[in-house]
Structure formats: C-alpha cells, structure tokens
Amino acid sequence: NVPILKSEADETEEDPFRFSLGIAPRMYSPYYDADDIDYFLRIALPHYPDAPSIYGTPDLYIDSLRVEPAEAEDISAIARAELEADMPTIFARTMARALVKYQLTRAAKHRWGWGLGRLVNFATAATEQADLRGWLSLPRAIYVATIYAKPGLHTLAVSPPRGRPETGRADFQEIQIDAQSGATSFARFRQY
C-alpha cells in the first residue's frame, strides 16, 4: 500500500507516470498522519523466491553407472538479479496503472456518489496482481555432465535423487544413445 496525500490528490491526473516515480519511495516509509492520507494505492509486485530445488542435484546414469553432473548455471539466481534490476521500472509502471485505477475510483465517486466509488475501489483493488508470466516457466538450474563412452548402444538415464532407476519410479527418464567412435552426442533432459 502506498499513500496518496490529500494535498496532492489532484496532481495524479496531470502525469500519472511522473507522479508515481515521486511517491514510489513511500513504499519504504509508511509513517504518515492518517488525516493527511486521501487514498491507499494497493499494488502487487512480482517476487522470485530464493528456494532450493526440492530434488537437489539430479542423478545421471549411463548403463546403470552413476555420473555426478555439475551445475553449469543457476538460472534462479540470474532471474532474481534481473528482477531486482528491473524492479524500479516495474514499480513505476505498476504505480502508474494503480493511479489510473485511483482516478477511475475518484471519477465514479464524484459522478455517482460515495457508494459506487467504493464499489469501483473494491473492483480495482481485487484485480491488482503481479505479472509473473515471464518467471514461472524458467528452470531452476542447468546441469552438465561429460561422459566418455565406448562405441555402441548405451542407456542414459536421469532421475531426481529420490527416484533411482532400479526402483522403476515414474519420475525416471531414460534414452538410448548410439555412441560412435570419435563423435560427440548430446542428450537433454528436463525435470519439473
């Protein structure tokens, strides 16, 4: 919640984006006299949690021999850093959108009365949610393993640590690799 003071209520109509940049720091210091506040803007911002994988390092097997893959990239750390770097712009856009909703509430209140103004205020607050579409489909991490194999057909398998190939669990994945002498083969697995 970010307060709009009574003394600046009319300024929101001139340039919502510029006004939102000016009041953005209020998010961090919410101490204002209640008599000075005209409206609380409700905004929702995306958050990328720092959560470890529920599986840990995936288990990789070639012909039932376990191979330890190495973490090549921590995508969740990159995503958190990118989100943090983009947060001022995301916050300003979110504030500008919230100010437009505030103006709709004020217009409804002035035109149709306090009751409809409150109804519009409730509707705009209820529809406020963070945009998470770009973050939810990212993998947590990328693991890489280099395996030197003799020429011939090999079974390559991957499973979370709690789902070993010998248990026959549904989360176990395997493919056949036909290794050629002097050739490089690539295999890719995704775990959700």
C-alpha positions in Angstrom: 0.0 0.0 0.0 1.3 3.4 -1.0 -0.5 6.5 0.4 -1.7 9.4 -1.7 -1.9 12.5 0.4 -4.9 14.8 0.3 -2.7 17.8 -0.7 -1.6 16.0 -3.9 -4.7 14.2 -5.0 -5.2 16.5 -8.0 -1.6 16.0 -9.1 -2.3 12.4 -10.0 -4.3 13.5 -13.1 -1.5 15.6 -14.7 1.1 13.0 -15.3 0.5 9.6 -13.6 3.8 8.1 -14.5 5.9 11.1 -13.2 3.8 11.2 -10.1 4.3 7.5 -9.5 8.1 8.0 -9.6 7.8 10.7 -7.0 5.7 8.7 -4.5 7.5 5.4 -5.1 9.9 5.8 -2.1 6.8 5.9 0.2 6.7 2.1 -0.1 9.6 2.0 2.3 8.5 4.6 4.9 4.8 4.1 5.6 4.6 6.6 8.5 2.1 9.3 7.7 -0.6 11.0 9.7 -4.0 9.3 8.9 -5.7 12.7 8.5 -3.3 13.6 5.6 -4.0 10.5 3.6 -6.6 10.6 0.8 -6.2 7.1 -0.6 -4.0 4.0 -0.3 -2.9 2.6 -3.6 -2.8 -1.2 -3.5 -0.1 -2.6 -5.8 1.2 -6.1 -6.4 4.8 -6.6 -7.4 6.5 -9.8 -8.7 8.8 -11.7 -6.4 11.1 -14.5 -7.4 11.7 -16.6 -4.3 15.1 -18.0 -3.4 14.1 -21.6 -3.0 16.4 -24.6 -3.3 15.3 -27.4 -5.6 13.1 -30.0 -4.0 15.2 -32.6 -5.7 18.8 -31.4 -5.3 21.3 -32.5 -7.9 19.8 -34.9 -10.4 21.1 -38.4 -10.7 22.6 -39.3 -14.0 23.3 -42.9 -15.1 25.0 -44.5 -18.1 24.3 -48.2 -18.3 23.5 -48.1 -14.5 26.8 -46.4 -13.6 26.1 -43.2 -11.7 27.7 -40.0 -13.0 27.8 -36.8 -11.0 26.6 -33.8 -13.1 27.9 -30.3 -12.3 25.7 -27.2 -12.1 26.5 -25.2 -15.1 24.2 -22.3 -14.5 21.9 -21.2 -11.6 19.0 -19.8 -13.6 17.1 -18.8 -10.4 20.0 -16.5 -9.3 20.1 -14.9 -12.7 16.3 -14.4 -12.6 16.4 -12.8 -9.2 19.2 -10.4 -10.2 17.3 -9.5 -13.4 14.1 -8.9 -11.5 15.9 -6.8 -8.9 17.5 -4.7 -11.7 14.1 -4.3 -13.4 12.2 -3.5 -10.2 12.3 0.3 -10.4 10.7 0.2 -13.9 8.2 -2.5 -12.9 7.3 -0.5 -9.8 6.8 2.8 -11.7 4.6 1.0 -14.3 2.6 -0.7 -11.6 2.2 2.6 -9.8 1.0 4.4 -13.0 -1.5 1.6 -13.6 -2.7 1.9 -9.9 -3.0 5.7 -10.3 -5.3 5.2 -13.3 -7.4 2.9 -11.2 -7.4 5.6 -8.5 -8.6 8.2 -11.0 -11.4 5.8 -12.0 -12.4 5.5 -8.4 -12.4 9.3 -7.8 -14.4 9.9 -11.0 -17.0 7.3 -10.0 -17.2 8.8 -6.5 -17.7 12.4 -7.9 -20.1 11.4 -10.6 -22.2 8.6 -8.9 -21.6 9.0 -5.2 -19.7 7.5 -2.4 -21.2 4.0 -2.7 -20.3 3.4 -6.4 -16.9 5.0 -5.8 -16.3 2.4 -3.1 -17.5 -0.4 -5.4 -15.1 0.8 -8.1 -12.3 1.0 -5.5 -13.0 -2.6 -4.4 -13.0 -3.8 -8.0 -9.7 -2.2 -8.8 -8.1 -3.5 -5.7 -9.4 -7.0 -6.3 -8.0 -7.0 -9.9 -4.5 -6.0 -8.8 -2.0 -8.8 -9.1 1.7 -9.1 -10.1 2.6 -10.2 -13.6 4.5 -13.5 -13.2 4.2 -14.9 -16.7 7.9 -14.4 -17.6 9.2 -16.0 -14.5 7.1 -19.1 -13.9 8.4 -21.2 -16.8 12.1 -20.8 -16.1 14.2 -23.8 -15.0 15.9 -23.5 -11.6 19.3 -24.7 -12.8 21.1 -26.3 -15.7 23.4 -29.3 -15.0 26.0 -30.6 -17.4 27.9 -33.9 -17.4 30.6 -35.1 -19.8 30.7 -38.9 -20.3 33.2 -40.8 -22.3 31.7 -44.0 -23.6 32.9 -46.9 -25.7 31.3 -47.1 -29.2 28.0 -48.9 -29.2 24.5 -48.6 -27.7 24.2 -47.2 -24.2 21.3 -46.4 -21.9 21.4 -42.8 -20.5 19.1 -42.2 -17.6 18.2 -39.3 -15.3 16.1 -39.1 -12.2 15.7 -37.0 -9.1 17.8 -38.3 -6.2 14.7 -39.8 -4.6 13.8 -41.8 -7.8 16.6 -44.3 -8.6 16.4 -46.3 -11.9 16.3 -49.5 -10.0 13.1 -48.5 -8.2 11.1 -48.1 -11.5 9.5 -44.8 -10.3 7.5 -42.7 -12.8 9.9 -39.7 -12.5 12.7 -41.8 -14.0 13.6 -40.9 -17.7 15.9 -42.8 -20.0 17.0 -42.7 -23.6 19.2 -44.9 -25.8 22.5 -43.3 -27.2 24.4 -44.9 -30.1 28.0 -43.7 -29.4 30.2 -43.5 -32.5 33.9 -43.6 -32.4 35.3 -40.1 -32.3 31.8 -38.5 -32.4 30.1 -36.3 -29.8 26.5 -36.9 -28.8 24.2 -34.6 -26.8 21.2 -35.6 -24.7 18.9 -33.2 -22.9 16.5 -33.9 -20.0 14.0 -31.6 -18.3 12.7 -32.2 -14.8 9.7 -30.3 -13.4 
